[in-house]
Amino acid sequence: MKFKVLLYPSDEGVAVCAPSLPGCWSQGNDESEALANIAVAIREYLEVEVEADESLEHRGEVREVEVAV
């Protein structure tokens, strides 16, 4: 799976976010470290999302519908 990320210079080095995952941010001393850290943050973000979805589905509280735009 691939995600687009945005890199920002920061006082601590490089900040990075995944815009398609609200609140998913990380940082590193340099670009390489920031990219490695955001990969970990994305995996952890998705794990939490899957757990939450499974919990709601188990209780019958989630419905999936299609909406035409």
N, CA and C of each residue as an Amber inpcrd file, in Angstrom:
protein
   207
   0.8460000  -1.1620000   0.0000000   0.0000000   0.0000000   0.0000000
   0.9010000   1.2380000   0.0000000   0.5220000   2.2300000  -0.7610000
   1.3150000   3.4580000  -0.8390000   0.4820000   4.6460000  -0.3900000
   1.1320000   5.5800000   0.2880000   0.4900000   6.8130000   0.7370000
   1.3600000   7.9870000   0.3290000   0.7160000   9.0570000  -0.0980000
   1.4470000  10.3010000  -0.3400000   1.6540000  10.9720000   1.0020000
   2.8620000  11.4950000   1.2110000   3.1700000  12.2090000   2.4420000
   3.7470000  13.5730000   2.0820000   3.6260000  14.5030000   3.0180000
   4.1760000  15.8390000   2.8440000   5.2940000  16.0360000   3.8520000
   6.4040000  16.5680000   3.3740000   7.5710000  16.8280000   4.2220000
   7.6900000  18.3240000   4.4700000   7.9630000  18.6920000   5.7120000
   8.1070000  20.0970000   6.1050000   9.3950000  20.2710000   6.8950000
  10.1780000  21.2870000   6.5990000  11.3290000  21.5750000   7.4660000
  10.8040000  22.0230000   8.8330000  11.4850000  21.5970000   9.8860000
  11.0840000  21.9980000  11.2400000  12.3320000  22.2940000  12.0610000
  12.1250000  22.8690000  13.2250000  13.2610000  23.1760000  14.1050000
  14.0000000  21.9090000  14.5250000  13.2900000  20.7830000  14.5670000
  13.8960000  19.5100000  14.9850000  14.4440000  18.7020000  13.8150000
  14.2400000  19.1520000  12.5820000  14.6960000  18.4090000  11.4070000
  13.6560000  18.4490000  10.3200000  12.9020000  17.3340000  10.1810000
  11.8860000  17.2280000   9.1360000  10.6080000  16.6630000   9.7440000
   9.4980000  17.3710000   9.5620000   8.1830000  16.8790000   9.9610000
   7.5270000  16.2750000   8.7300000   6.6630000  15.3000000   8.9370000
   6.0200000  14.6180000   7.8180000   4.6120000  14.2080000   8.2270000
   3.6750000  14.3310000   7.2630000   2.3060000  13.9090000   7.5390000
   1.7560000  13.1340000   6.3500000   0.7290000  12.3470000   6.6330000
  -0.0130000  11.6320000   5.5960000  -1.3870000  12.2970000   5.5160000
  -1.5970000  13.2070000   4.5580000  -2.8360000  13.9820000   4.4970000
  -4.1120000  13.1400000   4.4290000  -4.0450000  11.9580000   3.8510000
  -5.2400000  11.1200000   3.7410000  -5.5990000  10.4340000   5.0590000
  -4.7220000  10.5560000   6.0650000  -4.9660000   9.9730000   7.3870000
  -4.9240000  11.0990000   8.4210000  -6.0590000  11.7000000   8.7270000
  -6.0860000  12.8510000   9.6270000  -5.3440000  12.6010000  10.9430000
  -4.4510000  13.5200000  11.2630000  -3.7060000  13.4300000  12.5100000
  -2.4900000  12.5270000  12.4690000  -2.2010000  11.9440000  11.3200000
  -1.0540000  11.0340000  11.2070000   0.1880000  11.8390000  10.8410000
   0.9990000  12.1340000  11.8480000   2.2130000  12.9370000  11.7120000
   3.3790000  12.2090000  12.3540000   4.5670000  12.5500000  11.9030000
   5.7900000  12.0860000  12.5470000   6.8910000  13.0840000  12.2150000
   8.1040000  12.7600000  12.6120000   9.2450000  13.6270000  12.3150000
  10.5240000  12.8080000  12.3920000  11.6080000  13.4420000  11.9820000
  12.9140000  12.8200000  12.0540000  13.9960000  13.8740000  11.9600000
  15.2100000  13.4850000  12.2580000  16.3350000  14.4110000  12.1680000
  16.6310000  14.7990000  10.7250000  16.3140000  13.8770000   9.7880000
  16.5080000  14.1450000   8.3610000  15.3720000  13.4770000   7.5850000
  15.3550000  13.6650000   6.2820000  14.2690000  13.1370000   5.4580000
  14.1620000  11.6210000   5.5500000  15.2720000  10.9440000   5.5210000
  15.2660000   9.4870000   5.5800000  14.6410000   8.9820000   6.8740000
  15.0330000   9.5720000   7.9930000  14.4850000   9.1660000   9.2810000
  12.9950000   9.5240000   9.3660000  12.6130000  10.6860000   8.8630000
  11.2060000  11.1020000   8.8790000  10.3520000  10.1330000   8.0730000
  10.8300000   9.7040000   6.9090000  10.0760000   8.7670000   6.0820000
   9.9440000   7.3990000   6.7530000  11.0050000   6.9480000   7.3960000
  10.9310000   5.6830000   8.1310000   9.9280000   5.8000000   9.2840000
   9.9430000   6.9350000   9.9690000   9.0410000   7.1320000  11.1060000
   7.5820000   7.2550000  10.6710000   7.3200000   7.9070000   9.5420000
   5.9260000   8.0290000   9.0960000   5.4070000   6.6790000   8.6290000
   6.2730000   5.8240000   8.0980000   5.8390000   4.4800000   7.7070000
   5.3390000   3.7180000   8.9350000   6.0470000   3.8350000  10.0480000
   5.6260000   3.1980000  11.2970000   4.3100000   3.8200000  11.7680000
   4.2140000   5.1480000  11.7220000   3.0110000   5.8450000  12.1760000
   1.7970000   5.4360000  11.3330000   1.9800000   5.2870000  10.0310000
   0.8780000   4.8790000   9.1530000   0.4240000   3.4640000   9.4990000
   1.3610000   2.5490000   9.6760000   0.9920000   1.1710000  10.0410000
   0.2010000   1.1500000  11.3470000   0.6740000   1.8910000  12.3440000
  -0.0160000   1.9240000  13.6380000  -1.3880000   2.5790000  13.5090000
  -1.4940000   3.6310000  12.7230000  -2.7710000   4.3030000  12.4770000
  -3.7670000   3.3200000  11.8780000  -3.3290000   2.5920000  10.8540000
  -4.2250000   1.6530000  10.1810000  -4.6260000   0.5030000  11.0920000
  -3.7300000   0.0350000  11.9400000  -4.0650000  -1.0330000  12.8910000
  -5.1840000  -0.5890000  13.8250000  -5.0990000   0.6280000  14.3230000
  -6.1260000   1.1550000  15.2240000  -7.4470000   1.3060000  14.4790000
  -7.4140000   1.7940000  13.2380000  -8.6290000   1.9580000  12.4470000
  -9.3090000   0.6140000  12.2120000  -8.5460000  -0.4150000  11.8910000
  -9.1120000  -1.7450000  11.6390000  -9.7530000  -2.2750000  12.9110000
  -9.0780000  -2.1270000  14.0540000  -9.6340000  -2.5970000  15.3250000
 -10.9420000  -1.8860000  15.6310000 -11.0020000  -0.5800000  15.4180000
 -12.2180000   0.1850000  15.6880000 -13.3390000  -0.2550000  14.7510000
 -13.0340000  -0.4350000  13.4720000 -14.0380000  -0.8690000  12.5070000
 -14.5870000  -2.2480000  12.8690000 -13.7020000  -3.1700000  13.2320000
 -14.1320000  -4.5180000  13.5770000 -15.0030000  -4.5020000  14.8250000
 -14.6660000  -3.6680000  15.7820000 -15.4540000  -3.5640000  17.0130000
 -16.8660000  -3.0700000  16.7150000 -16.9830000  -2.0430000  15.8780000
 -18.2960000  -1.5020000  15.5370000 -19.1030000  -2.4820000  14.6910000
 -18.4500000  -3.1510000  13.7540000 -19.1490000  -4.1180000  12.9090000
 -19.6920000  -5.2700000  13.7440000 -18.9200000  -5.6890000  14.7270000
 -19.3200000  -6.8000000  15.5860000 -20.6110000  -6.4610000  16.3320000
 -20.7810000  -5.2050000  16.6980000 -21.9680000  -4.7750000  17.4330000
 -23.1050000  -4.3910000  16.4970000 -22.8940000  -4.4810000  15.2040000
 -23.9400000  -4.1730000  14.2500000 -24.2180000  -2.6880000  14.0930000
 -23.2590000  -1.8510000  14.4110000 -23.4670000  -0.4070000  14.3690000
 -22.9840000   0.2460000  13.0750000 -22.3710000  -0.5150000  12.1970000
 -21.8200000   0.0610000  10.9760000 -22.5750000  -0.4880000   9.7730000
 -22.9420000   0.4250000   8.8710000 -23.5310000   0.0300000   7.6040000
 -22.7350000   0.6880000   6.4990000 -22.5480000  -0.0040000   5.4170000
 -21.8550000   0.5610000   4.2630000 -22.8750000   0.8240000   3.1750000
 -22.8750000   2.0630000   2.6660000 -23.7890000   2.4450000   1.5950000
 -23.0130000   3.2110000   0.5370000 -23.5300000   3.2130000  -0.6890000
 -22.9070000   3.9770000  -1.7620000 -23.6860000   5.2650000  -1.9620000
 -22.9660000   6.3480000  -2.2210000 -23.5690000   7.6490000  -2.4440000
 -23.0720000   8.1810000  -3.7810000 -23.9950000   8.5320000  -4.6640000
 -23.6160000   9.1040000  -5.9540000 -23.2910000  10.5710000  -5.7740000
 -22.2390000  11.0220000  -6.4260000 -21.8270000  12.4190000  -6.3340000
 -21.7840000  13.0220000  -7.7210000
